[in-house]
Amino acid sequence: MAKSTINIEGLETSEQATQLQHRLSQMIGVKEVKVSAEHKSVEIEYETPTNLNSIEKEIYDDGFKVLN
């Protein structure tokens, strides 16, 4: 089991946070997701077959920029 915090750009509203949280929670292998519009971050707990690259791609595909 892995845990990561991903900082993102473009997340402005709690509605966007809720939609992103729902999208990420539907990924196979994702156990827990917390998306914060206030902190512009995603805290996620996951295991195989999901990996950090696929999570970041989902965030990007939802219209947000992942910050390093």
PyMOL Python script that loads the backbone (N, CA, C, O; Angstrom):
from pymol import cmd

cmd.read_pdbstr("""\
ATOM      1  N   MET A   1       0.851  -1.172   0.000  1.00  0.00           N
ATOM      2  CA  MET A   1       0.000   0.000   0.000  1.00  0.00           C
ATOM      3  C   MET A   1       0.896   1.234   0.000  1.00  0.00           C
ATOM      4  O   MET A   1       1.851   1.319   0.772  1.00  0.00           O
ATOM      5  N   ALA A   2       0.581   2.178  -0.863  1.00  0.00           N
ATOM      6  CA  ALA A   2       1.348   3.421  -0.962  1.00  0.00           C
ATOM      7  C   ALA A   2       0.443   4.609  -0.665  1.00  0.00           C
ATOM      8  O   ALA A   2      -0.762   4.575  -0.910  1.00  0.00           O
ATOM      9  N   LYS A   3       1.056   5.659  -0.130  1.00  0.00           N
ATOM     10  CA  LYS A   3       0.346   6.913   0.124  1.00  0.00           C
ATOM     11  C   LYS A   3       1.117   8.026  -0.556  1.00  0.00           C
ATOM     12  O   LYS A   3       2.347   8.053  -0.521  1.00  0.00           O
ATOM     13  N   SER A   4       0.383   8.955  -1.182  1.00  0.00           N
ATOM     14  CA  SER A   4       1.023  10.090  -1.840  1.00  0.00           C
ATOM     15  C   SER A   4       0.176  11.337  -1.645  1.00  0.00           C
ATOM     16  O   SER A   4      -1.045  11.271  -1.504  1.00  0.00           O
ATOM     17  N   THR A   5       0.862  12.478  -1.639  1.00  0.00           N
ATOM     18  CA  THR A   5       0.196  13.770  -1.684  1.00  0.00           C
ATOM     19  C   THR A   5       0.610  14.431  -2.982  1.00  0.00           C
ATOM     20  O   THR A   5       1.799  14.595  -3.255  1.00  0.00           O
ATOM     21  N   ILE A   6      -0.376  14.809  -3.781  1.00  0.00           N
ATOM     22  CA  ILE A   6      -0.129  15.402  -5.094  1.00  0.00           C
ATOM     23  C   ILE A   6      -0.662  16.824  -5.071  1.00  0.00           C
ATOM     24  O   ILE A   6      -1.842  17.043  -4.798  1.00  0.00           O
ATOM     25  N   ASN A   7       0.201  17.791  -5.357  1.00  0.00           N
ATOM     26  CA  ASN A   7      -0.214  19.188  -5.443  1.00  0.00           C
ATOM     27  C   ASN A   7      -0.662  19.467  -6.865  1.00  0.00           C
ATOM     28  O   ASN A   7      -0.014  19.054  -7.826  1.00  0.00           O
ATOM     29  N   ILE A   8      -1.780  20.176  -6.989  1.00  0.00           N
ATOM     30  CA  ILE A   8      -2.332  20.431  -8.319  1.00  0.00           C
ATOM     31  C   ILE A   8      -2.668  21.902  -8.487  1.00  0.00           C
ATOM     32  O   ILE A   8      -2.837  22.640  -7.516  1.00  0.00           O
ATOM     33  N   GLU A   9      -2.758  22.298  -9.727  1.00  0.00           N
ATOM     34  CA  GLU A   9      -3.096  23.671 -10.081  1.00  0.00           C
ATOM     35  C   GLU A   9      -4.415  23.664 -10.841  1.00  0.00           C
ATOM     36  O   GLU A   9      -4.677  22.768 -11.643  1.00  0.00           O
ATOM     37  N   GLY A  10      -5.246  24.679 -10.578  1.00  0.00           N
ATOM     38  CA  GLY A  10      -6.501  24.800 -11.309  1.00  0.00           C
ATOM     39  C   GLY A  10      -7.720  24.351 -10.530  1.00  0.00           C
ATOM     40  O   GLY A  10      -8.849  24.503 -10.997  1.00  0.00           O
ATOM     41  N   LEU A  11      -7.504  23.802  -9.354  1.00  0.00           N
ATOM     42  CA  LEU A  11      -8.611  23.353  -8.515  1.00  0.00           C
ATOM     43  C   LEU A  11      -9.092  24.535  -7.689  1.00  0.00           C
ATOM     44  O   LEU A  11      -8.380  25.007  -6.802  1.00  0.00           O
ATOM     45  N   GLU A  12     -10.298  25.017  -7.974  1.00  0.00           N
ATOM     46  CA  GLU A  12     -10.777  26.248  -7.350  1.00  0.00           C
ATOM     47  C   GLU A  12     -11.984  26.062  -6.429  1.00  0.00           C
ATOM     48  O   GLU A  12     -12.114  26.777  -5.436  1.00  0.00           O
ATOM     49  N   THR A  13     -12.860  25.119  -6.741  1.00  0.00           N
ATOM     50  CA  THR A  13     -14.118  25.010  -5.993  1.00  0.00           C
ATOM     51  C   THR A  13     -14.258  23.647  -5.322  1.00  0.00           C
ATOM     52  O   THR A  13     -13.614  22.672  -5.708  1.00  0.00           O
ATOM     53  N   SER A  14     -15.110  23.610  -4.317  1.00  0.00           N
ATOM     54  CA  SER A  14     -15.369  22.331  -3.653  1.00  0.00           C
ATOM     55  C   SER A  14     -16.096  21.366  -4.592  1.00  0.00           C
ATOM     56  O   SER A  14     -15.963  20.150  -4.454  1.00  0.00           O
ATOM     57  N   GLU A  15     -16.863  21.904  -5.546  1.00  0.00           N
ATOM     58  CA  GLU A  15     -17.528  21.038  -6.531  1.00  0.00           C
ATOM     59  C   GLU A  15     -16.486  20.331  -7.401  1.00  0.00           C
ATOM     60  O   GLU A  15     -16.612  19.135  -7.666  1.00  0.00           O
ATOM     61  N   GLN A  16     -15.471  21.050  -7.842  1.00  0.00           N
ATOM     62  CA  GLN A  16     -14.394  20.436  -8.627  1.00  0.00           C
ATOM     63  C   GLN A  16     -13.686  19.375  -7.794  1.00  0.00           C
ATOM     64  O   GLN A  16     -13.362  18.299  -8.297  1.00  0.00           O
ATOM     65  N   ALA A  17     -13.447  19.676  -6.522  1.00  0.00           N
ATOM     66  CA  ALA A  17     -12.775  18.725  -5.633  1.00  0.00           C
ATOM     67  C   ALA A  17     -13.600  17.451  -5.484  1.00  0.00           C
ATOM     68  O   ALA A  17     -13.058  16.346  -5.511  1.00  0.00           O
ATOM     69  N   THR A  18     -14.900  17.609  -5.327  1.00  0.00           N
ATOM     70  CA  THR A  18     -15.788  16.453  -5.190  1.00  0.00           C
ATOM     71  C   THR A  18     -15.782  15.604  -6.453  1.00  0.00           C
ATOM     72  O   THR A  18     -15.731  14.376  -6.377  1.00  0.00           O
ATOM     73  N   GLN A  19     -15.834  16.246  -7.607  1.00  0.00           N
ATOM     74  CA  GLN A  19     -15.820  15.508  -8.874  1.00  0.00           C
ATOM     75  C   GLN A  19     -14.508  14.759  -9.067  1.00  0.00           C
ATOM     76  O   GLN A  19     -14.505  13.603  -9.492  1.00  0.00           O
ATOM     77  N   LEU A  20     -13.384  15.420  -8.752  1.00  0.00           N
ATOM     78  CA  LEU A  20     -12.085  14.763  -8.889  1.00  0.00           C
ATOM     79  C   LEU A  20     -11.959  13.609  -7.902  1.00  0.00           C
ATOM     80  O   LEU A  20     -11.447  12.546  -8.251  1.00  0.00           O
ATOM     81  N   GLN A  21     -12.419  13.810  -6.685  1.00  0.00           N
ATOM     82  CA  GLN A  21     -12.361  12.751  -5.683  1.00  0.00           C
ATOM     83  C   GLN A  21     -13.160  11.538  -6.150  1.00  0.00           C
ATOM     84  O   GLN A  21     -12.710  10.401  -6.006  1.00  0.00           O
ATOM     85  N   HIS A  22     -14.344  11.778  -6.710  1.00  0.00           N
ATOM     86  CA  HIS A  22     -15.159  10.675  -7.208  1.00  0.00           C
ATOM     87  C   HIS A  22     -14.446   9.948  -8.349  1.00  0.00           C
ATOM     88  O   HIS A  22     -14.417   8.718  -8.384  1.00  0.00           O
ATOM     89  N   ARG A  23     -13.875  10.710  -9.277  1.00  0.00           N
ATOM     90  CA  ARG A  23     -13.181  10.100 -10.420  1.00  0.00           C
ATOM     91  C   ARG A  23     -12.017   9.229  -9.959  1.00  0.00           C
ATOM     92  O   ARG A  23     -11.852   8.107 -10.438  1.00  0.00           O
ATOM     93  N   LEU A  24     -11.213   9.739  -9.035  1.00  0.00           N
ATOM     94  CA  LEU A  24     -10.056   8.978  -8.565  1.00  0.00           C
ATOM     95  C   LEU A  24     -10.472   7.764  -7.745  1.00  0.00           C
ATOM     96  O   LEU A  24      -9.822   6.721  -7.807  1.00  0.00           O
ATOM     97  N   SER A  25     -11.540   7.890  -6.986  1.00  0.00           N
ATOM     98  CA  SER A  25     -11.966   6.765  -6.153  1.00  0.00           C
ATOM     99  C   SER A  25     -12.493   5.595  -6.981  1.00  0.00           C
ATOM    100  O   SER A  25     -12.589   4.475  -6.479  1.00  0.00           O
ATOM    101  N   GLN A  26     -12.835   5.845  -8.239  1.00  0.00           N
ATOM    102  CA  GLN A  26     -13.317   4.788  -9.126  1.00  0.00           C
ATOM    103  C   GLN A  26     -12.185   3.970  -9.737  1.00  0.00           C
ATOM    104  O   GLN A  26     -12.437   2.929 -10.343  1.00  0.00           O
ATOM    105  N   MET A  27     -10.944   4.423  -9.586  1.00  0.00           N
ATOM    106  CA  MET A  27      -9.800   3.696 -10.146  1.00  0.00           C
ATOM    107  C   MET A  27      -9.569   2.402  -9.377  1.00  0.00           C
ATOM    108  O   MET A  27      -9.674   2.377  -8.151  1.00  0.00           O
ATOM    109  N   ILE A  28      -9.258   1.341 -10.089  1.00  0.00           N
ATOM    110  CA  ILE A  28      -8.962   0.053  -9.466  1.00  0.00           C
ATOM    111  C   ILE A  28      -7.665   0.183  -8.677  1.00  0.00           C
ATOM    112  O   ILE A  28      -6.653   0.644  -9.204  1.00  0.00           O
ATOM    113  N   GLY A  29      -7.700  -0.222  -7.418  1.00  0.00           N
ATOM    114  CA  GLY A  29      -6.517  -0.172  -6.566  1.00  0.00           C
ATOM    115  C   GLY A  29      -6.499   1.021  -5.622  1.00  0.00           C
ATOM    116  O   GLY A  29      -5.724   1.037  -4.665  1.00  0.00           O
ATOM    117  N   VAL A  30      -7.336   2.015  -5.872  1.00  0.00           N
ATOM    118  CA  VAL A  30      -7.386   3.186  -4.994  1.00  0.00           C
ATOM    119  C   VAL A  30      -8.229   2.842  -3.774  1.00  0.00           C
ATOM    120  O   VAL A  30      -9.365   2.383  -3.898  1.00  0.00           O
ATOM    121  N   LYS A  31      -7.658   3.069  -2.593  1.00  0.00           N
ATOM    122  CA  LYS A  31      -8.340   2.721  -1.349  1.00  0.00           C
ATOM    123  C   LYS A  31      -8.977   3.931  -0.682  1.00  0.00           C
ATOM    124  O   LYS A  31     -10.078   3.831  -0.141  1.00  0.00           O
ATOM    125  N   GLU A  32      -8.296   5.072  -0.716  1.00  0.00           N
ATOM    126  CA  GLU A  32      -8.825   6.268  -0.061  1.00  0.00           C
ATOM    127  C   GLU A  32      -8.322   7.506  -0.787  1.00  0.00           C
ATOM    128  O   GLU A  32      -7.166   7.567  -1.206  1.00  0.00           O
ATOM    129  N   VAL A  33      -9.203   8.495  -0.933  1.00  0.00           N
ATOM    130  CA  VAL A  33      -8.865   9.743  -1.617  1.00  0.00           C
ATOM    131  C   VAL A  33      -9.433  10.908  -0.821  1.00  0.00           C
ATOM    132  O   VAL A  33     -10.588  10.877  -0.395  1.00  0.00           O
ATOM    133  N   LYS A  34      -8.616  11.935  -0.626  1.00  0.00           N
ATOM    134  CA  LYS A  34      -9.071  13.189  -0.036  1.00  0.00           C
ATOM    135  C   LYS A  34      -8.565  14.313  -0.939  1.00  0.00           C
ATOM    136  O   LYS A  34      -7.358  14.481  -1.116  1.00  0.00           O
ATOM    137  N   VAL A  35      -9.488  15.071  -1.501  1.00  0.00           N
ATOM    138  CA  VAL A  35      -9.133  16.183  -2.374  1.00  0.00           C
ATOM    139  C   VAL A  35      -9.483  17.477  -1.644  1.00  0.00           C
ATOM    140  O   VAL A  35     -10.598  17.637  -1.146  1.00  0.00           O
ATOM    141  N   SER A  36      -8.517  18.404  -1.584  1.00  0.00           N
ATOM    142  CA  SER A  36      -8.724  19.671  -0.889  1.00  0.00           C
ATOM    143  C   SER A  36      -8.603  20.830  -1.865  1.00  0.00           C
ATOM    144  O   SER A  36      -7.533  21.077  -2.420  1.00  0.00           O
ATOM    145  N   ALA A  37      -9.719  21.546  -2.072  1.00  0.00           N
ATOM    146  CA  ALA A  37      -9.681  22.743  -2.915  1.00  0.00           C
ATOM    147  C   ALA A  37      -8.903  23.847  -2.202  1.00  0.00           C
ATOM    148  O   ALA A  37      -8.215  24.642  -2.843  1.00  0.00           O
ATOM    149  N   GLU A  38      -9.014  23.891  -0.881  1.00  0.00           N
ATOM    150  CA  GLU A  38      -8.319  24.915  -0.093  1.00  0.00           C
ATOM    151  C   GLU A  38      -6.797  24.783  -0.225  1.00  0.00           C
ATOM    152  O   GLU A  38      -6.096  25.778  -0.415  1.00  0.00           O
ATOM    153  N   HIS A  39      -6.298  23.562  -0.125  1.00  0.00           N
ATOM    154  CA  HIS A  39      -4.856  23.322  -0.194  1.00  0.00           C
ATOM    155  C   HIS A  39      -4.382  22.960  -1.602  1.00  0.00           C
ATOM    156  O   HIS A  39      -3.184  22.821  -1.849  1.00  0.00           O
ATOM    157  N   LYS A  40      -5.339  22.811  -2.520  1.00  0.00           N
ATOM    158  CA  LYS A  40      -5.037  22.416  -3.895  1.00  0.00           C
ATOM    159  C   LYS A  40      -4.161  21.150  -3.913  1.00  0.00           C
ATOM    160  O   LYS A  40      -3.090  21.105  -4.518  1.00  0.00           O
ATOM    161  N   SER A  41      -4.674  20.133  -3.218  1.00  0.00           N
ATOM    162  CA  SER A  41      -3.907  18.898  -3.117  1.00  0.00           C
ATOM    163  C   SER A  41      -4.825  17.674  -3.110  1.00  0.00           C
ATOM    164  O   SER A  41      -6.019  17.754  -2.822  1.00  0.00           O
ATOM    165  N   VAL A  42      -4.207  16.544  -3.440  1.00  0.00           N
ATOM    166  CA  VAL A  42      -4.866  15.245  -3.405  1.00  0.00           C
ATOM    167  C   VAL A  42      -4.036  14.337  -2.507  1.00  0.00           C
ATOM    168  O   VAL A  42      -2.847  14.134  -2.753  1.00  0.00           O
ATOM    169  N   GLU A  43      -4.655  13.795  -1.473  1.00  0.00           N
ATOM    170  CA  GLU A  43      -4.023  12.767  -0.654  1.00  0.00           C
ATOM    171  C   GLU A  43      -4.666  11.455  -1.062  1.00  0.00           C
ATOM    172  O   GLU A  43      -5.889  11.315  -1.035  1.00  0.00           O
ATOM    173  N   ILE A  44      -3.833  10.495  -1.441  1.00  0.00           N
ATOM    174  CA  ILE A  44      -4.383   9.258  -1.990  1.00  0.00           C
ATOM    175  C   ILE A  44      -3.622   8.050  -1.461  1.00  0.00           C
ATOM    176  O   ILE A  44      -2.401   8.079  -1.309  1.00  0.00           O
ATOM    177  N   GLU A  45      -4.367   6.996  -1.187  1.00  0.00           N
ATOM    178  CA  GLU A  45      -3.800   5.729  -0.739  1.00  0.00           C
ATOM    179  C   GLU A  45      -4.193   4.683  -1.775  1.00  0.00           C
ATOM    180  O   GLU A  45      -5.368   4.557  -2.122  1.00  0.00           O
ATOM    181  N   TYR A  46      -3.208   3.932  -2.270  1.00  0.00           N
ATOM    182  CA  TYR A  46      -3.471   3.019  -3.382  1.00  0.00           C
ATOM    183  C   TYR A  46      -2.528   1.825  -3.345  1.00  0.00           C
ATOM    184  O   TYR A  46      -1.537   1.803  -2.615  1.00  0.00           O
ATOM    185  N   GLU A  47      -2.873   0.834  -4.158  1.00  0.00           N
ATOM    186  CA  GLU A  47      -2.038  -0.350  -4.316  1.00  0.00           C
ATOM    187  C   GLU A  47      -2.119  -0.825  -5.758  1.00  0.00           C
ATOM    188  O   GLU A  47      -2.923  -0.318  -6.541  1.00  0.00           O
ATOM    189  N   THR A  48      -1.299  -1.784  -6.100  1.00  0.00           N
ATOM    190  CA  THR A  48      -1.298  -2.353  -7.442  1.00  0.00           C
ATOM    191  C   THR A  48      -2.703  -2.827  -7.780  1.00  0.00           C
ATOM    192  O   THR A  48      -3.352  -3.428  -6.924  1.00  0.00           O
ATOM    193  N   PRO A  49      -3.192  -2.591  -8.962  1.00  0.00           N
ATOM    194  CA  PRO A  49      -2.502  -2.243 -10.201  1.00  0.00           C
ATOM    195  C   PRO A  49      -2.334  -0.747 -10.447  1.00  0.00           C
ATOM    196  O   PRO A  49      -1.729  -0.364 -11.449  1.00  0.00           O
ATOM    197  N   THR A  50      -2.842   0.101  -9.578  1.00  0.00           N
ATOM    198  CA  THR A  50      -2.691   1.538  -9.766  1.00  0.00           C
ATOM    199  C   THR A  50      -1.290   1.974  -9.370  1.00  0.00           C
ATOM    200  O   THR A  50      -0.673   1.396  -8.475  1.00  0.00           O
ATOM    201  N   ASN A  51      -0.793   3.014 -10.057  1.00  0.00           N
ATOM    202  CA  ASN A  51       0.481   3.606  -9.682  1.00  0.00           C
ATOM    203  C   ASN A  51       0.377   5.118  -9.772  1.00  0.00           C
ATOM    204  O   ASN A  51      -0.618   5.648 -10.267  1.00  0.00           O
ATOM    205  N   LEU A  52       1.395   5.811  -9.300  1.00  0.00           N
ATOM    206  CA  LEU A  52       1.354   7.267  -9.242  1.00  0.00           C
ATOM    207  C   LEU A  52       1.207   7.888 -10.627  1.00  0.00           C
ATOM    208  O   LEU A  52       0.516   8.896 -10.777  1.00  0.00           O
ATOM    209  N   ASN A  53       1.839   7.310 -11.631  1.00  0.00           N
ATOM    210  CA  ASN A  53       1.728   7.850 -12.991  1.00  0.00           C
ATOM    211  C   ASN A  53       0.289   7.801 -13.506  1.00  0.00           C
ATOM    212  O   ASN A  53      -0.182   8.757 -14.122  1.00  0.00           O
ATOM    213  N   SER A  54      -0.401   6.700 -13.259  1.00  0.00           N
ATOM    214  CA  SER A  54      -1.779   6.595 -13.744  1.00  0.00           C
ATOM    215  C   SER A  54      -2.709   7.533 -12.976  1.00  0.00           C
ATOM    216  O   SER A  54      -3.669   8.056 -13.542  1.00  0.00           O
ATOM    217  N   ILE A  55      -2.430   7.747 -11.698  1.00  0.00           N
ATOM    218  CA  ILE A  55      -3.220   8.686 -10.906  1.00  0.00           C
ATOM    219  C   ILE A  55      -3.023  10.109 -11.429  1.00  0.00           C
ATOM    220  O   ILE A  55      -3.989  10.848 -11.618  1.00  0.00           O
ATOM    221  N   GLU A  56      -1.759  10.485 -11.662  1.00  0.00           N
ATOM    222  CA  GLU A  56      -1.465  11.822 -12.179  1.00  0.00           C
ATOM    223  C   GLU A  56      -2.089  12.026 -13.563  1.00  0.00           C
ATOM    224  O   GLU A  56      -2.530  13.130 -13.884  1.00  0.00           O
ATOM    225  N   LYS A  57      -2.130  10.976 -14.380  1.00  0.00           N
ATOM    226  CA  LYS A  57      -2.758  11.079 -15.700  1.00  0.00           C
ATOM    227  C   LYS A  57      -4.260  11.341 -15.557  1.00  0.00           C
ATOM    228  O   LYS A  57      -4.814  12.152 -16.300  1.00  0.00           O
ATOM    229  N   GLU A  58      -4.921  10.672 -14.624  1.00  0.00           N
ATOM    230  CA  GLU A  58      -6.348  10.908 -14.378  1.00  0.00           C
ATOM    231  C   GLU A  58      -6.595  12.355 -13.949  1.00  0.00           C
ATOM    232  O   GLU A  58      -7.559  12.983 -14.388  1.00  0.00           O
ATOM    233  N   ILE A  59      -5.727  12.875 -13.098  1.00  0.00           N
ATOM    234  CA  ILE A  59      -5.860  14.260 -12.646  1.00  0.00           C
ATOM    235  C   ILE A  59      -5.708  15.200 -13.834  1.00  0.00           C
ATOM    236  O   ILE A  59      -6.489  16.137 -13.997  1.00  0.00           O
ATOM    237  N   TYR A  60      -4.696  14.945 -14.666  1.00  0.00           N
ATOM    238  CA  TYR A  60      -4.469  15.763 -15.868  1.00  0.00           C
ATOM    239  C   TYR A  60      -5.655  15.667 -16.822  1.00  0.00           C
ATOM    240  O   TYR A  60      -6.101  16.677 -17.365  1.00  0.00           O
ATOM    241  N   ASP A  61      -6.161  14.463 -17.025  1.00  0.00           N
ATOM    242  CA  ASP A  61      -7.299  14.254 -17.927  1.00  0.00           C
ATOM    243  C   ASP A  61      -8.561  14.949 -17.425  1.00  0.00           C
ATOM    244  O   ASP A  61      -9.461  15.249 -18.210  1.00  0.00           O
ATOM    245  N   ASP A  62      -8.627  15.204 -16.126  1.00  0.00           N
ATOM    246  CA  ASP A  62      -9.782  15.907 -15.544  1.00  0.00           C
ATOM    247  C   ASP A  62      -9.605  17.425 -15.612  1.00  0.00           C
ATOM    248  O   ASP A  62     -10.465  18.173 -15.147  1.00  0.00           O
ATOM    249  N   GLY A  63      -8.478  17.884 -16.196  1.00  0.00           N
ATOM    250  CA  GLY A  63      -8.292  19.306 -16.453  1.00  0.00           C
ATOM    251  C   GLY A  63      -7.412  20.059 -15.477  1.00  0.00           C
ATOM    252  O   GLY A  63      -7.410  21.290 -15.466  1.00  0.00           O
ATOM    253  N   PHE A  64      -6.660  19.332 -14.653  1.00  0.00           N
ATOM    254  CA  PHE A  64      -5.812  19.980 -13.669  1.00  0.00           C
ATOM    255  C   PHE A  64      -4.337  19.693 -13.953  1.00  0.00           C
ATOM    256  O   PHE A  64      -3.985  18.645 -14.493  1.00  0.00           O
ATOM    257  N   LYS A  65      -3.492  20.642 -13.580  1.00  0.00           N
ATOM    258  CA  LYS A  65      -2.057  20.480 -13.773  1.00  0.00           C
ATOM    259  C   LYS A  65      -1.438  19.928 -12.498  1.00  0.00           C
ATOM    260  O   LYS A  65      -1.693  20.436 -11.406  1.00  0.00           O
ATOM    261  N   VAL A  66      -0.625  18.889 -12.637  1.00  0.00           N
ATOM    262  CA  VAL A  66       0.072  18.300 -11.501  1.00  0.00           C
ATOM    263  C   VAL A  66       1.388  19.068 -11.309  1.00  0.00           C
ATOM    264  O   VAL A  66       2.178  19.218 -12.242  1.00  0.00           O
ATOM    265  N   LEU A  67       1.602  19.549 -10.084  1.00  0.00           N
ATOM    266  CA  LEU A  67       2.820  20.291  -9.764  1.00  0.00           C
ATOM    267  C   LEU A  67       3.825  19.344  -9.126  1.00  0.00           C
ATOM    268  O   LEU A  67       3.457  18.468  -8.343  1.00  0.00           O
ATOM    269  N   ASN A  68       5.094  19.525  -9.465  1.00  0.00           N
ATOM    270  CA  ASN A  68       6.146  18.667  -8.884  1.00  0.00           C
ATOM    271  C   ASN A  68       6.672  19.229  -7.594  1.00  0.00           C
ATOM    272  O   ASN A  68       7.556  18.635  -6.977  1.00  0.00           O
TER     273      ASN A  68
END
""", "prot")
cmd.dss("prot")
cmd.show_as("cartoon", "prot")
cmd.util.cbc("prot")
cmd.orient("prot")
